[in-house]
Amino acid sequence: MQYLDEKLYEYSRSDFYPFHMPGHKRQMKAENLRDPYQIDITEITGFDNLHHAEGILKENQEAAAELYGAEKTYFLVNGSTAGILAAVSACTGRRGKILMARSCHKAAYHAAYLRELSVRYLYPALDERLGLAGGISPEDTEEALKKDPDIQAVLITSPSYDGIVSPVEKIARICHRYGVPLIVDEAHGAHFPFHDSFPESSLRLGADVVIQSLHKTLPSLTQTAVLHAGFKRVNRDKLEHFLGIYQSSSPSYVLMGSMAVCLRYLKEQGREQFARYQENLQTIRNSLKQMHCLHLLGEDVVGRGNVYDLDRSKLVIFSAGTGMSGPGVHDILRRKYHLEMEMEAEQYVLALTSLMDTKEGFSRLEKALLCVDEMLEKQQKTQGGKTGRLSIEFSDGREAAAEEQVCTISEGMELPGEEIAFEESEGRISAEYAYLYPPGIPFLVPGERISRKFLEKAENLKVKGLMLQGMKDHRMEKIIAVKE
Ligand SMILES: Cc1ncc(COP(=O)(O)O)c(C=O)c1O
């Protein structure tokens, strides 16, 4: 057996380049964090307590609030996951009701389960062929709030994993007209305020709670995140109560130290480093626009399918129409070029970039993608196929996605269940989730009726080598359903 630390160290010496999280890209040089054992302490005198911050942690959180322009900022050491759990719990009552985007991360579903909430969904626009979700419609939000006065909070994800930004300002105004808080999962947008070329953060657009993972797109250690809140519509005591429940009672000083390093770096060097990053990003985006077979998701998506803006730091490369799947492209990038992507979907791969990416890293990715594109073009020519521009066609996501909700998520999970054959489960009520991870957005949620359409989608993904997660049986031969 090889010990994990040995394997990690070995990997860190290899020439594999990360186009995935964490955003420090293994490049950050932090003098004070060079030896983690030296700074790993507990809540001793002079070092404050995250759960009742009155000293250095209070000051550091205030510095974060100032940098982001928030009323109050909380450090999270259990990722955005802890922030989502706490925000949803604080903004709803037990057995209450939430309106949330179907495209939310599984943490939002887990919050609904823990608080036994009933859930109404907002379905983002969808290009079903490409598997690309668009934005959330303000009109749908208004309609749902008008129809259901029991809704206590609204939760959306913006940007999406793919960098799609919803019309947050309009949605916030609607929520406030109906007297409910808007929670925005901005896990992928912690870098937004630091360069004008990125979309505006939800924090400046009226959201009541905004949760951001520092570790995803900024130079901070994995699990570090922040929750920003305003208290006009959110009860501060309740929020802090739930943060105390969902966060570890031993918050790591190594992680919090890395947040401090990140915040100082942004304050002192952010402007200059983001300007350099922006240049590299623009160079690769311009170059990849020339691809003939592969297609880079670009600005043309804005203004359609409720897409308000696009986070240009995410490089979403479609392979649709080339005869090669997303996992196929990723496999070549990994094996031949030693480039590891953040995510592979049926029709695309996603490279997560950050300000810590090197010029050399960008150049390796650019060359590799241009070579794969050339190979695909040659293949298509010999087969007499045509290369053409890919067009994104959004339609109403409700039609493509809606599974019938029979009971709440917690009822679906807590009622007696039984294991049945996957392919014979049509019509039964699921007691399990089914999602691809990443991005962790469920196709099926406990309490929903299993449809033929879902089973066909699952089979289709399996054939392409994409296995659904969330079910006890990872081979997708069995599924747990509520006993009849
Ligand atoms: C949209 C979104 N929200 C929340 C999370 C959870 O974030 P964390 O890993 O920081 O807990 C993720 C993780 O991938 C995510 O993609």
The ligand as an SDF file (V2000), in Angstrom:
LIG
                    3D

 16 16  0  0  0  0  0  0  0  0999 V2000
  -22.5230   25.5660   -7.4210 C   0  0  0  0  0  0  0  0  0  0  0  0
  -21.8550   24.9830   -6.2130 C   0  0  0  0  0  0  0  0  0  0  0  0
  -22.2920   25.3300   -4.9940 N   0  0  0  0  0  0  0  0  0  0  0  0
  -21.7280   24.8420   -3.8760 C   0  0  0  0  0  0  0  0  0  0  0  0
  -20.7040   23.9440   -3.9340 C   0  0  0  0  0  0  0  0  0  0  0  0
  -20.1030   23.4200   -2.6630 C   0  0  0  0  0  0  0  0  0  0  0  0
  -18.9360   24.1130   -2.4180 O   0  0  0  0  0  0  0  0  0  0  0  0
  -17.7790   23.5960   -1.4180 P   0  0  0  0  0  0  0  0  0  0  0  0
  -17.0660   22.5070   -2.1490 O   0  0  0  0  0  0  0  0  0  0  0  0
  -16.9530   24.8220   -1.1890 O   0  0  0  0  0  0  0  0  0  0  0  0
  -18.4440   23.1050   -0.1900 O   0  0  0  0  0  0  0  0  0  0  0  0
  -20.2010   23.5370   -5.1780 C   0  0  0  0  0  0  0  0  0  0  0  0
  -19.1090   22.5670   -5.2720 C   0  0  0  0  0  0  0  0  0  0  0  0
  -18.6680   22.1440   -6.2830 O   0  0  0  0  0  0  0  0  0  0  0  0
  -20.8070   24.0650   -6.3430 C   0  0  0  0  0  0  0  0  0  0  0  0
  -20.3900   23.7060   -7.5730 O   0  0  0  0  0  0  0  0  0  0  0  0
  1  2  1  0
  2  3  1  0
  2 15  2  0
  3  4  2  0
  4  5  1  0
  5  6  1  0
  5 12  2  0
  6  7  1  0
  7  8  1  0
  8  9  2  0
  8 10  1  0
  8 11  1  0
 12 13  1  0
 12 15  1  0
 13 14  2  0
 15 16  1  0
M  END
$$$$
